[in-house]
Amino acid sequence: MKQEILDELRGIVGSAYVLSEPEELLAYECDGFALHRHPPDAVLLPASSEEVARIIGVARKHGIPFVPRGAGTGLSGGALPRFGGMVLSLTRMKSIRELDFENRQAVVQPGVINLNLSQAASPSGYYFAPDPSSQMVSSIGGNLAENAGGPHCLKYGTTTNHVAALQVVLPSGETVELGSRAADCPGYDLVGVFTGSEGTLGVATRAVLKLSRLPQSAKTLLAAFESLKDACDAVSVIIARGIVPAALETMDRRMIRAVEAATHAGLPVGAGAVLIIELDGLASALQVQADQVAEICLHHGCQELRVAKSEEERQGLWKGRKEAFGTVGRMTRDLYLHDAVVPRNRLSEVVTRIYECADRAGVPLASLAHAGDGNLHPILLFDRKKEGEEVRILDLVREMLRICVDAGGTLSGEHGIGSEKNEYMDMLFSAADLEAMRRVRLAFDPDELCNPGKILPSRFSRYH
């Protein structure tokens, strides 16, 4: 990037908040999806909406692509500066501006850490329901971009269900307000359009989020099965009986052993799979539901059933689940974390076929899933230093995605499309569908400078 442009940017945010040396840019060459790496030309760390707007003005003037970035925990290359240019890191904008319990709303900047918001609201009996596994470090801005989910989104919905209004700096540099703090805002649902747009329609600089009341009580069960198929069969029946747990999660044998070795959460290491089932609501109703869930699990081959006897034991189980992804590093040099969704009634069949694919390819597989949502996360374990291994893994990923789509599923449940799956979008959408999406994007960003190379296949973009 030319020196005069860097000087112009330093005049906006200050010299300390413009990074341009190669060693400073290294941490921004990828997000949590490390298979794709591209270094930016510069990283900007603005402190306000006004600074974001001025930076985008510079980008437009010089025709420079720019990429919004939160904590960098995304798993689909959404924050990847695929065509160089500028990364706008929003980590300095981390203020909780308002907690309005009368209206059950919080006003936050995009750099606020997800868990910190719930911790701030909980003394008054409230929390922010979307809880991605990375909630200890992921930011609200990234959650908005990817429409993040999490274990408890089975009952409470993903991020898009918990956003009332947004302040957004558009790719034109104009700052606009979307949505309303009042209910039932008329007109097009632009908050819904923006949430989950993976940073391609602008930069969120403030969000009005909906807070939820903490449940009166919660009961967490751990059910151990001989096989993952048995566990998945039990999931479908639990939901079909009209029971909607707050969370319904699976782990396979390999995952159980890795998690237990790292967290000592008390998981049964001899089991083929476990279900973690959390019920919440009125204390008087939970035991009835727990009895029904236990009966279903036992009917589907459950070998061991436990109910957390204390809040400490419950938190221990969730600590194990939340930290599961991090424990995979004990098993492998490299990994590919898959993210796809299938209809719940096809869960068992799809899981079986995915394991068969991995076995045929000779690729070790560990698995965890938000099974209640039909959201699968098979994790392929490999070593990219082996010749041809990366190509082999990507071929296997494509085969697994095809299985999910053919079963009526989609390409992503919560991680987004990003640069990881944009070339697979025609598995799911026709050319007319994709052209319609391109036109939506161009309505916000006619020059395609805002996070180019994401979501849509390259043939639908001026950037290739």
LINBEL-V706169 format. One record per residue. SS is DSSP state (h for helix, s for strand, l for the rest). Layout:
BEGIN
ss=SS
ss=SS
END
This chain:
BEGIN
ss=l
ss=l
ss=h
ss=h
ss=h
ss=h
ss=h
ss=h
ss=h
ss=h
ss=h
ss=h
ss=h
ss=l
ss=h
ss=h
ss=h
ss=s
ss=s
ss=l
ss=l
ss=h
ss=h
ss=h
ss=h
ss=h
ss=h
ss=h
ss=l
ss=l
ss=l
ss=l
ss=l
ss=l
ss=l
ss=l
ss=l
ss=l
ss=l
ss=l
ss=l
ss=s
ss=s
ss=s
ss=l
ss=l
ss=l
ss=l
ss=h
ss=h
ss=h
ss=h
ss=h
ss=h
ss=h
ss=h
ss=h
ss=h
ss=h
ss=h
ss=h
ss=h
ss=l
ss=l
ss=l
ss=s
ss=s
ss=s
ss=s
ss=l
ss=l
ss=l
ss=l
ss=l
ss=l
ss=l
ss=l
ss=l
ss=l
ss=l
ss=l
ss=l
ss=l
ss=l
ss=l
ss=s
ss=s
ss=s
ss=s
ss=l
ss=l
ss=l
ss=l
ss=l
ss=l
ss=s
ss=s
ss=s
ss=s
ss=s
ss=l
ss=l
ss=l
ss=l
ss=s
ss=s
ss=s
ss=s
ss=l
ss=l
ss=l
ss=l
ss=s
ss=h
ss=h
ss=h
ss=h
ss=h
ss=h
ss=h
ss=h
ss=h
ss=l
ss=l
ss=l
ss=s
ss=s
ss=l
ss=l
ss=l
ss=l
ss=l
ss=l
ss=l
ss=l
ss=l
ss=l
ss=l
ss=s
ss=h
ss=h
ss=h
ss=h
ss=h
ss=h
ss=h
ss=l
ss=l
ss=l
ss=l
ss=l
ss=l
ss=h
ss=h
ss=h
ss=h
ss=l
ss=l
ss=h
ss=h
ss=h
ss=h
ss=s
ss=s
ss=s
ss=s
ss=s
ss=s
ss=s
ss=l
ss=l
ss=l
ss=l
ss=l
ss=s
ss=s
ss=s
ss=s
ss=s
ss=l
ss=l
ss=l
ss=l
ss=l
ss=l
ss=l
ss=l
ss=l
ss=l
ss=h
ss=h
ss=h
ss=h
ss=h
ss=l
ss=l
ss=l
ss=l
ss=l
ss=l
ss=l
ss=l
ss=s
ss=s
ss=s
ss=s
ss=s
ss=s
ss=s
ss=s
ss=l
ss=s
ss=s
ss=l
ss=l
ss=l
ss=s
ss=s
ss=s
ss=s
ss=s
ss=s
ss=s
ss=s
ss=s
ss=l
ss=l
ss=h
ss=h
ss=h
ss=h
ss=h
ss=h
ss=h
ss=h
ss=h
ss=h
ss=h
ss=h
ss=h
ss=l
ss=l
ss=l
ss=l
ss=l
ss=l
ss=s
ss=s
ss=s
ss=s
ss=s
ss=s
ss=h
ss=h
ss=h
ss=h
ss=h
ss=h
ss=h
ss=h
ss=h
ss=h
ss=h
ss=l
ss=l
ss=l
ss=l
ss=l
ss=l
ss=l
ss=l
ss=l
ss=s
ss=s
ss=s
ss=s
ss=s
ss=s
ss=s
ss=s
ss=s
ss=l
ss=h
ss=h
ss=h
ss=h
ss=h
ss=h
ss=h
ss=h
ss=h
ss=h
ss=h
ss=h
ss=h
ss=h
ss=h
ss=h
ss=h
ss=l
ss=l
ss=s
ss=s
ss=s
ss=s
ss=s
ss=s
ss=l
ss=l
ss=l
ss=h
ss=h
ss=h
ss=h
ss=h
ss=h
ss=h
ss=h
ss=h
ss=h
ss=h
ss=h
ss=l
ss=h
ss=h
ss=h
ss=h
ss=h
ss=h
ss=h
ss=l
ss=l
ss=l
ss=s
ss=s
ss=s
ss=s
ss=l
ss=l
ss=s
ss=s
ss=l
ss=l
ss=h
ss=h
ss=h
ss=h
ss=h
ss=h
ss=h
ss=h
ss=h
ss=h
ss=h
ss=h
ss=h
ss=h
ss=h
ss=h
ss=h
ss=h
ss=l
ss=l
ss=l
ss=s
ss=s
ss=s
ss=s
ss=s
ss=s
ss=h
ss=h
ss=h
ss=l
ss=s
ss=s
ss=s
ss=s
ss=s
ss=s
ss=s
ss=s
ss=l
ss=l
ss=l
ss=l
ss=l
ss=l
ss=h
ss=h
ss=h
ss=h
ss=h
ss=h
ss=h
ss=h
ss=h
ss=h
ss=h
ss=h
ss=h
ss=h
ss=h
ss=h
ss=h
ss=h
ss=l
ss=l
ss=l
ss=s
ss=l
ss=l
ss=l
ss=l
ss=l
ss=l
ss=l
ss=l
ss=l
ss=l
ss=l
ss=h
ss=h
ss=h
ss=h
ss=h
ss=h
ss=l
ss=l
ss=l
ss=h
ss=h
ss=h
ss=h
ss=h
ss=h
ss=h
ss=h
ss=h
ss=h
ss=h
ss=h
ss=h
ss=h
ss=l
ss=l
ss=l
ss=l
ss=l
ss=s
ss=l
ss=l
ss=l
ss=l
ss=l
ss=l
ss=l
ss=h
ss=h
ss=h
ss=l
ss=l
ss=l
ss=l
END
